[in-house]
Amino acid sequence: MELENKSVDQNEIDIVAIVRLLKRKWYVFVITMVAAFAVAAFYFLTKAPQYSTTATILIKTDDPMNPLQGMNFDGFMASDLLGTTKAVDDEMEILRSKKLVKQMIDELGIRTAVFKKKGMRYIEMYGGEPLTVVYPPNFETTIRGSLEIVVDKNADGKYTFKFKRKYIDRESYKCSVTSLAKPVKTPWGVFSFVEHPENIQVGDGQDGSYALKFKLSSSKSQIDSYVQLINVALASKKSNAVSLSYTSSCPAKNEAILNKIIDLYNLDALSDKNRTSMQMANFITDRLVLISAELKEAEIDVENYRREHNIANISTQSQLFLETSSEYEKRIAEADIQYSLVSFVENYLKKSTDYDLIPNNTGIEDKSLGDLIVSYNELVLKYLRMGRSTNETNPIVEQTQHQIALLRQNILQTIRNVKKSIEITKTDLKEKNKKFTDQISDVPTMEREYVAISRQQRIKQGLYMSLLQKREETQLTLASTTESAKIIDAAYTAETPVAPKLKLLLLIAFVLGGALGAAYLYVYASFNNRIQDKHELKHLTKLPIIGYIPFVRGTSYVVVSTQNHGVIDEMFRSIRANLKFVLKNPNEKVMLVTSSIAGEGKSFFSINLALSLAMLNKRVALVGLDIRKPMLAKYLNVKNAPGVTNFLSDKSMKVSDIVVPSPQNANLDVYVGGTIPPNPAELLNDSRLDELFEVLRAEYDYVIIDSAPIGLVSDTFIINHVVDAVLYVTRQGITPREHVQNLAGYVSEEKLKNVSLVLNGVPETDLYGYGYGNYVTKSK
């Protein structure tokens, strides 16, 4: 027997208690583990395998020409005005841009996602669908929210359609048809379905049955979804290689998406590069049409003049003067051509907007003007590309706009300066040419007129040939334009799916199952304020524990008898033996049995302890003083009245008038509670109670009082003065901890005397571990 127990700080972590809790609640982990593994198995069987597809490209970042490097324009350095290197980050933004993704969706025709059911999974398809859907007019372009259509074809050829519409609210519609010849009418329009028997595979069902799912969402949400799913990242920080990846359950669709994104990116980059050359080609073509008409008129004038004046050849003398004069005229003509070209550019610049490209490579010989035009076009292209990845309020964009305006003004000023320079040159050439024209004054008038006409022809012809040459050069530039992205690795899908991974799922299920079990036990331990086992009871109080009563199933309150030798009988015999440590004096024979609350087995313990003592041929009295709810008569199947309350209230009654012999043992007499009184507390304070126990002490070897629980009423404290010891019954899983902790206060305040504890409801398995199982038979 344990008479004293050490107290433990309740704030300390009791590892042993945790182990006992785990041992007692092991089934919780079994349940959570099984549930977690079941969820993992269900997820694995229903989740389509996901395949990751990757592609790698190299972004070309060749430095553009910068002829104005180091030049200063009103305080702005050329390096500040012109971009120097194409940023790979900007190109990555273009690769994941919504514009490019929208083009990809439209060109691949993947507005509707199609899934085929295989087992418990829906696998996405790309091409070869056994059934296609035809939406109502404009439905695909105007849909808001999403629409899901599940089609199930059974062996009888019957089609079942389930429509699920989600936009603000959820709506559904279900119908069945036996033929697809007629369209399906729904609350959202008329849908038609076209079956493709050649795409129905044997694996779909030997009888031709299959199940499909169609998903359609709004264009914006679909674009946003693809933008998030298409991953674009640098393959290495030390290179310009960019890696693109996409993951879904359809490898063919993955590869088509990535390859199409790369193709569209290259087309977009080529379009930017060719924009200047195309604009130049269009400009030259327009000018050629005009010059061609003017040249034709000049040639007709020469032809008509020679035919009219019958001119076949020019004299040798005139030829000598003309050759010298012709050289100056040629230079004058070249100056006129340059003046015309510069004027063309000036007129175009005045009519165009700030962000139109200026035709270059037109044959203008002034290098500074040509370099300015090249720089201007490069800056405009940079601005247009920046506009795709940022907004107008960005400081870099505003700076670029300022640079474009500044360059445009510089170009106009340079054109004016070039025109003045050409005019000065022409004036000088004309003065020199005049000296030779004076020397041919003797040349016939018709020859001089012929020279004037032919000179206009040569000017037009020279300009026409110059434009033809520039057009060919522009065409060569267009033909030699290369793609911005070099494909290192085309879209490639690994054979092994990246998800779901069975080993990872099992690991997660194991961890989650353990965590849920631990969380449940933590919550259980936090909110459960009941005594869990005898070890916890020892930690809660220093009061002695004289025994443990195993949990007994059944409705009988009498379990102790001379014929039984089970665990519970042995436990009562053990408690009976331990009473000598409680009742140390031979005169001490009155024991009060109480508990904290109802349902802890107080009356059960009182009855069987009394029977156990009676088996020693001792005279035992069992007194029912739970007078507010007397139950002894019912439990022992004896006559209920008269009882203790009748004796206390009726002065004429004797103790012998209320004694009831126990049918279970001749050595046991029972004093039942009697009629429930209206004033139980006052009745227990009557002196007749003392008279009763004086008689009982004299006639019996042991007196056991079945009293009321102390956690409910004060009756037990009132009768404490007539008892020699208090046997406080607790029950595993029932008794609140705080009630046991309060016992120390009751003892120190002398409300209860000589208190010992009994733990009821202990599982027999806990008792076997302490050696009882080797000597006794397990209770039935």
LOFI-381839 format. One record per residue (C-alpha): residue number from 1; x, y, z. Coordinates in steps of 0.05 Angstrom, whole numbers. Each point is the difference from the previous one (the first is absolute). Layout:
N
{NUM {X Y Z}}
...
This chain:
780
{1 {0 0 0}}
{2 {23 71 -15}}
{3 {-11 47 58}}
{4 {36 61 -29}}
{5 {13 27 -68}}
{6 {44 56 -22}}
{7 {-30 59 -36}}
{8 {25 23 -67}}
{9 {-1 70 -30}}
{10 {-59 1 -47}}
{11 {36 47 -48}}
{12 {55 -51 -13}}
{13 {-3 -45 -61}}
{14 {-12 -71 24}}
{15 {31 -44 -53}}
{16 {-24 -63 35}}
{17 {-71 26 1}}
{18 {5 16 -75}}
{19 {24 -71 -13}}
{20 {-58 -28 41}}
{21 {-49 43 -38}}
{22 {29 -25 -66}}
{23 {-4 -71 23}}
{24 {-72 9 23}}
{25 {-22 37 -63}}
{26 {40 -39 -51}}
{27 {-62 -12 -41}}
{28 {-5 75 -14}}
{29 {64 -4 -41}}
{30 {-26 -62 -36}}
{31 {-63 37 -20}}
{32 {36 64 -22}}
{33 {53 -40 -37}}
{34 {-52 -42 -36}}
{35 {-40 63 -17}}
{36 {62 36 -25}}
{37 {23 -59 -43}}
{38 {-71 -8 -27}}
{39 {-1 73 -20}}
{40 {69 -7 -32}}
{41 {-22 -63 -38}}
{42 {-63 35 -23}}
{43 {40 60 -23}}
{44 {50 -44 -36}}
{45 {-55 -39 -36}}
{46 {-40 61 -20}}
{47 {55 50 -16}}
{48 {24 -3 -71}}
{49 {76 -9 -7}}
{50 {33 67 -14}}
{51 {56 4 -51}}
{52 {50 57 -3}}
{53 {23 25 -68}}
{54 {60 46 -9}}
{55 {31 38 -57}}
{56 {64 42 -1}}
{57 {15 59 -46}}
{58 {58 49 -6}}
{59 {-18 74 -3}}
{60 {45 36 -48}}
{61 {24 66 29}}
{62 {48 28 -53}}
{63 {17 74 12}}
{64 {-33 45 -51}}
{65 {40 52 -38}}
{66 {11 64 38}}
{67 {32 50 -48}}
{68 {-12 59 47}}
{69 {40 -29 58}}
{70 {33 57 36}}
{71 {-39 55 -35}}
{72 {-34 54 41}}
{73 {-70 28 -16}}
{74 {-15 61 42}}
{75 {27 -32 63}}
{76 {-25 -71 -14}}
{77 {51 -53 -17}}
{78 {-15 -48 -56}}
{79 {9 -58 49}}
{80 {-57 30 41}}
{81 {-46 6 -60}}
{82 {11 -68 -32}}
{83 {-7 -70 28}}
{84 {62 -42 0}}
{85 {-22 -72 15}}
{86 {-64 -39 -6}}
{87 {-20 -22 71}}
{88 {-14 -74 7}}
{89 {-49 16 56}}
{90 {-42 41 -48}}
{91 {-1 -58 -50}}
{92 {-23 -47 56}}
{93 {-58 47 14}}
{94 {-19 -3 -73}}
{95 {3 -77 1}}
{96 {-51 -1 57}}
{97 {-41 59 -25}}
{98 {-75 -6 -5}}
{99 {2 21 -74}}
{100 {45 -59 -18}}
{101 {-41 -49 42}}
{102 {-65 23 -33}}
{103 {31 -11 -69}}
{104 {23 -69 22}}
{105 {-70 -20 25}}
{106 {-33 25 -64}}
{107 {49 -33 -47}}
{108 {0 -67 36}}
{109 {-75 0 9}}
{110 {2 -19 74}}
{111 {-56 45 26}}
{112 {-36 -63 23}}
{113 {38 -51 43}}
{114 {-21 -72 -12}}
{115 {10 -56 51}}
{116 {-12 -74 -9}}
{117 {-17 -44 60}}
{118 {48 -59 11}}
{119 {-16 -38 63}}
{120 {-12 51 54}}
{121 {40 54 -35}}
{122 {-15 52 -54}}
{123 {60 6 -48}}
{124 {5 61 -44}}
{125 {0 -11 -75}}
{126 {30 39 -58}}
{127 {-28 -24 -66}}
{128 {-36 -65 -15}}
{129 {-61 15 43}}
{130 {-57 -49 -10}}
{131 {-50 57 8}}
{132 {3 74 -14}}
{133 {-48 55 24}}
{134 {-29 56 -43}}
{135 {-19 60 43}}
{136 {-56 49 -12}}
{137 {19 61 -43}}
{138 {50 46 35}}
{139 {-3 -43 63}}
{140 {76 -12 2}}
{141 {16 74 -7}}
{142 {-52 27 48}}
{143 {0 -52 55}}
{144 {13 26 70}}
{145 {19 -47 56}}
{146 {7 -73 -22}}
{147 {-40 -58 -29}}
{148 {13 -74 11}}
{149 {-34 -54 -41}}
{150 {5 -73 20}}
{151 {-20 -49 -54}}
{152 {-11 -73 17}}
{153 {-16 -50 -56}}
{154 {-23 -67 25}}
{155 {-1 -68 -34}}
{156 {-71 10 -26}}
{157 {22 62 -39}}
{158 {-35 47 48}}
{159 {34 68 13}}
{160 {-6 33 67}}
{161 {19 74 4}}
{162 {15 38 64}}
{163 {9 75 -7}}
{164 {31 40 57}}
{165 {0 76 -8}}
{166 {39 43 50}}
{167 {-5 75 0}}
{168 {-17 35 65}}
{169 {-49 -57 14}}
{170 {5 -74 -17}}
{171 {-50 -29 -48}}
{172 {-8 -70 -28}}
{173 {-40 -36 -53}}
{174 {-5 -74 -17}}
{175 {-32 -36 -58}}
{176 {6 -65 -40}}
{177 {-8 -14 -74}}
{178 {4 -62 -43}}
{179 {25 36 -63}}
{180 {46 59 -14}}
{181 {-39 19 -63}}
{182 {-39 52 38}}
{183 {35 56 40}}
{184 {-6 3 76}}
{185 {-40 58 27}}
{186 {25 29 66}}
{187 {-14 63 40}}
{188 {62 31 -32}}
{189 {-15 -16 -72}}
{190 {-2 -56 -50}}
{191 {61 -46 -2}}
{192 {17 -49 -55}}
{193 {46 -60 6}}
{194 {37 -36 -56}}
{195 {25 -70 12}}
{196 {63 -27 -35}}
{197 {-5 -76 0}}
{198 {71 -6 -28}}
{199 {27 30 65}}
{200 {-37 -48 46}}
{201 {55 -47 23}}
{202 {-8 -71 23}}
{203 {25 19 69}}
{204 {-58 48 9}}
{205 {-48 -58 6}}
{206 {-12 -64 -39}}
{207 {-71 23 -11}}
{208 {20 70 -25}}
{209 {-16 35 66}}
{210 {42 58 25}}
{211 {-3 59 46}}
{212 {25 70 -17}}
{213 {4 67 34}}
{214 {2 67 -36}}
{215 {23 63 36}}
{216 {-8 70 -27}}
{217 {15 64 37}}
{218 {2 74 -18}}
{219 {56 22 -45}}
{220 {31 45 54}}
{221 {1 -53 54}}
{222 {27 -51 -49}}
{223 {56 47 -21}}
{224 {17 16 73}}
{225 {2 -75 15}}
{226 {49 -15 -56}}
{227 {43 60 19}}
{228 {7 -28 70}}
{229 {12 -72 -23}}
{230 {52 16 -53}}
{231 {65 9 38}}
{232 {54 42 -31}}
{233 {67 5 35}}
{234 {74 8 -14}}
{235 {33 -67 -12}}
{236 {65 28 29}}
{237 {19 67 30}}
{238 {63 0 -42}}
{239 {-34 -8 -68}}
{240 {-58 28 -40}}
{241 {-33 -69 -4}}
{242 {-73 1 21}}
{243 {-38 -61 23}}
{244 {-75 -8 -12}}
{245 {-41 -53 35}}
{246 {-73 -22 4}}
{247 {-33 -56 39}}
{248 {-65 -36 -14}}
{249 {-27 -70 -10}}
{250 {8 3 -76}}
{251 {73 -1 -25}}
{252 {-21 14 -72}}
{253 {-37 63 20}}
{254 {59 22 43}}
{255 {48 -5 -58}}
{256 {-48 35 -48}}
{257 {-8 58 48}}
{258 {74 12 12}}
{259 {19 -8 -74}}
{260 {-55 48 -21}}
{261 {22 52 53}}
{262 {71 -3 -28}}
{263 {-24 7 -72}}
{264 {-45 59 16}}
{265 {56 34 39}}
{266 {47 -6 -60}}
{267 {-54 26 -47}}
{268 {-12 59 45}}
{269 {75 15 4}}
{270 {7 -6 -76}}
{271 {-59 47 -9}}
{272 {36 52 43}}
{273 {65 -9 -38}}
{274 {-33 4 -69}}
{275 {-44 59 17}}
{276 {53 51 -20}}
{277 {19 -37 -64}}
{278 {-73 -10 -20}}
{279 {-14 74 10}}
{280 {62 17 -41}}
{281 {-23 -48 -56}}
{282 {-69 32 -2}}
{283 {31 70 -1}}
{284 {47 -18 -58}}
{285 {-56 -34 -39}}
{286 {-44 62 6}}
{287 {57 44 -23}}
{288 {17 -46 -58}}
{289 {-71 7 -27}}
{290 {7 76 -1}}
{291 {71 2 -28}}
{292 {-17 -52 -53}}
{293 {-56 44 -27}}
{294 {46 62 0}}
{295 {56 -39 -34}}
{296 {-47 -25 -54}}
{297 {-22 72 -14}}
{298 {73 23 -5}}
{299 {18 -57 -49}}
{300 {-61 16 -43}}
{301 {22 74 -2}}
{302 {70 -20 -23}}
{303 {-27 -48 -52}}
{304 {-49 51 -29}}
{305 {53 56 -2}}
{306 {51 -43 -38}}
{307 {-54 -24 -48}}
{308 {-25 71 -11}}
{309 {70 29 -13}}
{310 {29 -62 -34}}
{311 {59 -4 50}}
{312 {40 -64 -9}}
{313 {70 21 28}}
{314 {34 59 34}}
{315 {63 31 -31}}
{316 {68 -15 28}}
{317 {13 71 18}}
{318 {-65 7 38}}
{319 {14 -67 32}}
{320 {64 25 32}}
{321 {-34 59 33}}
{322 {-59 -41 18}}
{323 {43 -53 35}}
{324 {30 53 45}}
{325 {-67 32 12}}
{326 {-32 -68 9}}
{327 {45 -16 58}}
{328 {-25 61 37}}
{329 {-71 -15 -21}}
{330 {9 -70 27}}
{331 {22 26 66}}
{332 {-57 50 0}}
{333 {-48 -57 -16}}
{334 {29 -40 58}}
{335 {-10 60 45}}
{336 {-72 5 -24}}
{337 {-10 -75 15}}
{338 {27 9 70}}
{339 {-43 61 10}}
{340 {-61 -39 -24}}
{341 {15 -59 46}}
{342 {10 45 60}}
{343 {-64 36 -18}}
{344 {-37 -67 -5}}
{345 {23 -18 71}}
{346 {-18 70 26}}
{347 {-70 -3 -29}}
{348 {-10 -71 27}}
{349 {24 21 69}}
{350 {-47 60 3}}
{351 {-60 -44 -19}}
{352 {16 -59 46}}
{353 {-13 -8 74}}
{354 {53 -1 55}}
{355 {4 -76 2}}
{356 {1 -15 -75}}
{357 {65 -28 -27}}
{358 {39 45 -49}}
{359 {21 -31 -66}}
{360 {76 -8 -1}}
{361 {50 -26 -50}}
{362 {-33 43 -54}}
{363 {67 21 -29}}
{364 {11 63 41}}
{365 {75 11 0}}
{366 {3 44 62}}
{367 {26 -50 53}}
{368 {-22 40 61}}
{369 {-72 3 -24}}
{370 {0 -74 -17}}
{371 {28 -17 69}}
{372 {-53 42 34}}
{373 {-56 -35 -39}}
{374 {28 -69 20}}
{375 {5 21 73}}
{376 {-70 28 -1}}
{377 {-30 -64 -29}}
{378 {37 -42 52}}
{379 {-27 43 56}}
{380 {-72 -4 -27}}
{381 {5 -76 -4}}
{382 {26 -2 71}}
{383 {-59 43 23}}
{384 {-50 -45 -36}}
{385 {29 -63 32}}
{386 {0 33 69}}
{387 {-74 15 -9}}
{388 {-16 -74 2}}
{389 {29 -12 69}}
{390 {-12 66 36}}
{391 {-48 59 2}}
{392 {4 72 -23}}
{393 {14 27 69}}
{394 {65 -37 8}}
{395 {58 50 7}}
{396 {41 -39 -51}}
{397 {-57 6 -51}}
{398 {-6 75 13}}
{399 {75 8 -8}}
{400 {-2 -39 -66}}
{401 {-57 45 -26}}
{402 {42 61 16}}
{403 {60 -30 -36}}
{404 {-43 -15 -62}}
{405 {-26 71 -2}}
{406 {71 28 8}}
{407 {28 -43 -56}}
{408 {-58 18 -46}}
{409 {16 74 9}}
{410 {74 -14 -13}}
{411 {-18 -37 -64}}
{412 {-43 58 -25}}
{413 {56 50 16}}
{414 {51 -44 -35}}
{415 {-44 -6 -62}}
{416 {-5 76 -3}}
{417 {76 5 6}}
{418 {11 -53 -54}}
{419 {-48 36 -48}}
{420 {36 66 10}}
{421 {66 -36 -13}}
{422 {-26 -31 -64}}
{423 {-27 68 -24}}
{424 {68 32 12}}
{425 {34 -57 -39}}
{426 {-49 7 -58}}
{427 {11 75 -4}}
{428 {75 -10 -3}}
{429 {-6 -54 -54}}
{430 {-47 43 -42}}
{431 {49 58 1}}
{432 {56 -45 -24}}
{433 {-44 -32 -53}}
{434 {-20 68 -25}}
{435 {71 13 -24}}
{436 {-4 -60 -47}}
{437 {-70 13 -23}}
{438 {23 70 -22}}
{439 {53 -34 -43}}
{440 {-52 -40 -38}}
{441 {-41 61 -18}}
{442 {15 -14 -72}}
{443 {-33 -68 5}}
{444 {-66 0 -37}}
{445 {-60 17 41}}
{446 {-31 -67 -12}}
{447 {61 -36 29}}
{448 {-3 43 63}}
{449 {-74 -15 7}}
{450 {15 -73 -10}}
{451 {52 2 56}}
{452 {-51 31 47}}
{453 {-52 -53 -16}}
{454 {49 -58 6}}
{455 {26 26 66}}
{456 {-69 -7 31}}
{457 {-2 -71 -27}}
{458 {66 -17 33}}
{459 {-22 29 66}}
{460 {-63 -41 1}}
{461 {37 -62 -24}}
{462 {53 6 54}}
{463 {-51 8 54}}
{464 {-40 -59 -27}}
{465 {61 -46 -1}}
{466 {20 21 70}}
{467 {-69 -18 27}}
{468 {1 -67 -36}}
{469 {67 -16 33}}
{470 {-26 19 69}}
{471 {-62 -43 -10}}
{472 {43 -61 -15}}
{473 {43 14 61}}
{474 {-63 4 43}}
{475 {-25 -67 -27}}
{476 {66 -31 17}}
{477 {-5 27 70}}
{478 {-69 -31 8}}
{479 {24 -67 -26}}
{480 {60 -2 46}}
{481 {-37 17 66}}
{482 {12 -56 51}}
{483 {-44 -23 58}}
{484 {12 29 69}}
{485 {-4 -67 35}}
{486 {43 -60 -17}}
{487 {-32 -65 21}}
{488 {49 -40 42}}
{489 {-50 -55 20}}
{490 {-69 -5 -30}}
{491 {-57 -18 47}}
{492 {16 -67 33}}
{493 {-42 -40 49}}
{494 {30 -49 49}}
{495 {-30 -70 2}}
{496 {-8 1 76}}
{497 {-57 42 27}}
{498 {19 54 50}}
{499 {-65 -9 40}}
{500 {-32 -32 36}}
{501 {59 -37 30}}
{502 {-22 -61 39}}
{503 {59 -2 48}}
{504 {-8 74 15}}
{505 {-75 -9 10}}
{506 {11 -58 48}}
{507 {51 41 38}}
{508 {-47 59 4}}
{509 {-57 -46 22}}
{510 {45 -30 53}}
{511 {20 68 27}}
{512 {-70 28 -5}}
{513 {-31 -61 33}}
{514 {50 5 57}}
{515 {-11 75 6}}
{516 {-76 -8 1}}
{517 {6 -54 53}}
{518 {47 43 42}}
{519 {-46 61 -10}}
{520 {-60 -40 23}}
{521 {36 -26 61}}
{522 {25 71 16}}
{523 {-71 28 -5}}
{524 {-26 -60 39}}
{525 {51 10 54}}
{526 {-12 75 2}}
{527 {-75 -3 6}}
{528 {-8 -65 38}}
{529 {3 14 75}}
{530 {-14 -71 22}}
{531 {48 -47 36}}
{532 {30 -46 -53}}
{533 {35 -53 41}}
{534 {29 -16 69}}
{535 {66 33 -17}}
{536 {-34 66 -11}}
{537 {-39 -9 65}}
{538 {66 -9 36}}
{539 {26 65 -29}}
{540 {-62 38 21}}
{541 {-1 -15 75}}
{542 {43 -22 59}}
{543 {-58 -38 31}}
{544 {9 -76 3}}
{545 {-31 -45 -52}}
{546 {-24 -65 31}}
{547 {-21 -37 -63}}
{548 {-25 -3 -71}}
{549 {-66 -28 -25}}
{550 {-1 -28 -71}}
{551 {-54 20 -50}}
{552 {-57 -50 0}}
{553 {-52 -4 -55}}
{554 {-71 -18 18}}
{555 {-59 25 42}}
{556 {12 -39 65}}
{557 {25 41 59}}
{558 {20 -62 39}}
{559 {64 -31 -27}}
{560 {35 -26 62}}
{561 {-18 -70 25}}
{562 {33 -61 30}}
{563 {-5 -37 -67}}
{564 {35 53 -42}}
{565 {76 6 -6}}
{566 {6 50 -55}}
{567 {41 63 -4}}
{568 {-53 44 31}}
{569 {-8 -48 60}}
{570 {75 2 11}}
{571 {0 76 -4}}
{572 {-53 5 55}}
{573 {38 -50 42}}
{574 {62 43 -9}}
{575 {-37 62 22}}
{576 {-29 -39 59}}
{577 {71 -19 21}}
{578 {23 72 -7}}
{579 {-55 25 48}}
{580 {46 -18 59}}
{581 {44 58 -22}}
{582 {-62 46 -1}}
{583 {-35 -25 65}}
{584 {61 -2 45}}
{585 {-39 -4 66}}
{586 {-47 -58 17}}
{587 {-53 51 19}}
{588 {2 31 -69}}
{589 {-52 -37 -41}}
{590 {-44 53 -35}}
{591 {20 14 -72}}
{592 {-33 52 -44}}
{593 {0 -13 -75}}
{594 {-8 62 -43}}
{595 {21 27 -68}}
{596 {2 64 -40}}
{597 {-60 -7 -45}}
{598 {-52 -51 -18}}
{599 {20 -59 -44}}
{600 {67 -14 31}}
{601 {-21 -67 32}}
{602 {-6 22 72}}
{603 {-61 -44 16}}
{604 {30 -58 -40}}
{605 {63 4 41}}
{606 {-37 6 66}}
{607 {-43 -62 -14}}
{608 {57 -45 -22}}
{609 {48 24 54}}
{610 {-53 -16 51}}
{611 {-10 -70 -30}}
{612 {75 -11 -1}}
{613 {6 17 74}}
{614 {-61 -44 16}}
{615 {35 -59 -33}}
{616 {50 4 59}}
{617 {-57 -19 47}}
{618 {-1 72 24}}
{619 {-64 36 18}}
{620 {-7 55 -51}}
{621 {-52 56 -6}}
{622 {-11 36 -66}}
{623 {-34 67 13}}
{624 {-31 41 -56}}
{625 {10 73 16}}
{626 {-8 26 -70}}
{627 {-69 20 22}}
{628 {-13 48 -57}}
{629 {5 -58 -50}}
{630 {-3 -66 38}}
{631 {17 -58 -45}}
{632 {26 -56 46}}
{633 {-68 -35 3}}
{634 {-4 -3 -75}}
{635 {72 -23 -10}}
{636 {-6 -55 53}}
{637 {-71 -18 -18}}
{638 {-26 11 72}}
{639 {-59 36 31}}
{640 {7 76 -4}}
{641 {-37 23 63}}
{642 {4 15 56}}
{643 {71 27 -2}}
{644 {49 48 31}}
{645 {-41 62 -15}}
{646 {-60 -31 34}}
{647 {42 -16 61}}
{648 {28 72 3}}
{649 {-68 32 -7}}
{650 {-40 -47 45}}
{651 {23 1 72}}
{652 {-41 -62 16}}
{653 {38 -46 -48}}
{654 {56 -45 22}}
{655 {62 -19 -39}}
{656 {-25 -71 -4}}
{657 {-62 26 -37}}
{658 {40 20 -61}}
{659 {49 -57 -8}}
{660 {-7 -43 -63}}
{661 {40 -65 -5}}
{662 {39 -6 -64}}
{663 {-22 -58 -46}}
{664 {72 -7 -24}}
{665 {34 -13 67}}
{666 {-27 -14 70}}
{667 {56 41 32}}
{668 {-23 63 -36}}
{669 {-57 45 23}}
{670 {-25 57 -43}}
{671 {-28 66 25}}
{672 {-33 32 -61}}
{673 {-9 74 -9}}
{674 {-75 0 8}}
{675 {-49 53 -21}}
{676 {31 61 -33}}
{677 {-8 57 50}}
{678 {-16 73 -17}}
{679 {57 25 45}}
{680 {58 -50 -7}}
{681 {55 47 27}}
{682 {-40 16 64}}
{683 {-18 -73 10}}
{684 {74 -21 -3}}
{685 {16 51 53}}
{686 {-49 -32 49}}
{687 {29 -34 62}}
{688 {-36 -64 -20}}
{689 {56 -11 -50}}
{690 {50 -6 56}}
{691 {-46 -48 37}}
{692 {-4 -43 -63}}
{693 {75 -7 -7}}
{694 {10 -14 75}}
{695 {-45 -60 -9}}
{696 {34 -21 -64}}
{697 {70 5 30}}
{698 {-22 -44 57}}
{699 {-34 -54 -42}}
{700 {45 -5 -63}}
{701 {73 -12 -15}}
{702 {-2 47 -61}}
{703 {-48 56 -19}}
{704 {2 24 -72}}
{705 {-37 64 -18}}
{706 {-22 12 -72}}
{707 {-2 76 0}}
{708 {-16 54 -51}}
{709 {54 27 -47}}
{710 {36 59 31}}
{711 {3 37 -66}}
{712 {-76 8 -1}}
{713 {-25 10 72}}
{714 {29 11 70}}
{715 {-32 -62 33}}
{716 {66 -37 4}}
{717 {33 57 38}}
{718 {-58 0 51}}
{719 {9 -74 18}}
{720 {76 3 0}}
{721 {2 3 76}}
{722 {-29 -70 9}}
{723 {49 -36 -46}}
{724 {70 -27 12}}
{725 {24 0 -73}}
{726 {-22 26 -67}}
{727 {8 -44 -62}}
{728 {-2 47 -60}}
{729 {-20 -35 -64}}
{730 {26 27 -66}}
{731 {-12 -28 -69}}
{732 {48 -2 -58}}
{733 {-25 44 -57}}
{734 {-57 28 42}}
{735 {27 37 62}}
{736 {21 73 -14}}
{737 {71 15 19}}
{738 {-17 63 39}}
{739 {-45 -40 48}}
{740 {59 -44 19}}
{741 {45 61 7}}
{742 {-52 31 47}}
{743 {4 -59 47}}
{744 {64 27 32}}
{745 {-39 62 20}}
{746 {-57 -40 30}}
{747 {50 -41 41}}
{748 {38 61 24}}
{749 {-66 34 19}}
{750 {-20 -65 37}}
{751 {-64 -6 -40}}
{752 {21 -72 -15}}
{753 {41 -44 46}}
{754 {49 -56 -15}}
{755 {-12 2 -76}}
{756 {23 -58 -45}}
{757 {-13 -6 -75}}
{758 {-27 -56 -43}}
{759 {6 2 -77}}
{760 {-59 -33 -34}}
{761 {-9 -19 -73}}
{762 {73 -20 -13}}
{763 {7 -44 -63}}
{764 {19 -71 18}}
{765 {59 4 -49}}
{766 {31 54 44}}
{767 {-7 -46 60}}
{768 {32 -61 -35}}
{769 {63 39 -12}}
{770 {11 1 76}}
{771 {-3 -74 9}}
{772 {-72 -14 15}}
{773 {-12 -37 -64}}
{774 {45 -57 23}}
{775 {-43 -17 60}}
{776 {-72 16 -17}}
{777 {-50 -14 -54}}
{778 {-21 56 -46}}
{779 {-69 28 17}}
{780 {-55 -19 -47}}
